[in-house]
Amino acid sequence: MSYSDSNSDQPSPATRLYNPYQDLHLPSQTLYHLPTSPEFLFTEESLRQRRSWGENLTFYTGSAYLTASLAGGGSGFFSALRSFEPTDTLKLKVNRILNSSGHSGRIWGNRVGIAGLIYAMMESGIVAVTDRDDVWSSVAAGLGTGAVCRAARGVRSAAVAGALGGLAAGAVVAGKQALKRYAMI
């Protein structure tokens, strides 16, 4: 390129700006139509329509912890409101609400988060062994989770908790299927 004495950034009439898309002959709108479904490198990945065990673990543990923390925080909030005394100042009331909400939220979140962790491990293990991801895998994982969570309190307590866990998991999966079918989500 030659040196030009002119300080203007305008091209001279004999030159034109470079357009990298000039030879494609495509409208610019088609360049940005991206696929909405994921693109897989291997066909085996495209056939599997479920989360991996790591995604399962993160999803169930995180959603259980978050939901229980919010519920526990709400419970702590109302507990703090009931414990107000007439002589409390505004600072003391706010402090009591924050302490009670945080304490209850942590306790509930940790307890239910651990149950979500155990459920995720059970479901991922069952799916890996049976190579099926269906309603019965979820029910079996719920049954196992309930039994493991209450195993320290005895066989009878573990059996009752296992049955309740299996029923709860079945109800959640059935509710999810009903939402997919009737609400078209």
Residue pairs with C-beta under 8 A, 6 or more apart in sequence:
11 17
21 28
21 31
40 46
49 133
50 127
50 133
51 59
53 120
53 124
53 128
56 120
56 123
56 124
57 117
57 120
57 121
57 124
59 120
60 116
60 117
60 119
60 120
60 123
61 113
61 116
61 117
61 120
62 113
62 116
63 116
64 112
64 113
64 115
64 116
64 117
64 119
65 109
65 110
65 112
65 113
65 116
66 109
67 112
68 108
68 109
68 111
68 112
68 113
69 105
69 106
69 108
69 109
70 105
71 108
72 101
72 104
72 105
72 106
72 107
72 108
72 109
73 101
73 102
73 104
73 105
74 101
75 104
75 108
76 97
76 100
76 101
76 102
76 103
76 104
76 105
77 97
77 100
77 101
79 100
79 104
80 93
80 96
80 97
80 99
80 100
80 101
81 97
83 96
83 100
84 93
84 96
88 96
114 149
115 145
115 149
118 144
118 145
118 148
118 149
119 141
119 142
119 145
119 165
119 169
122 140
122 141
122 144
122 145
122 148
123 137
123 138
123 141
126 137
126 140
126 141
126 144
127 133
127 137
130 137
135 170
135 173
135 174
135 177
138 169
138 170
138 172
138 173
139 166
139 169
139 170
139 173
140 166
141 169
142 165
142 166
142 167
142 168
142 169
142 170
143 162
143 163
143 165
143 166
143 169
144 162
144 165
145 162
145 165
145 169
146 158
146 161
146 162
146 163
146 164
146 165
146 166
146 168
147 158
147 159
147 161
147 162
147 165
148 158
149 161
149 165
150 157
150 158
150 160
150 161
150 162
151 158
179 185
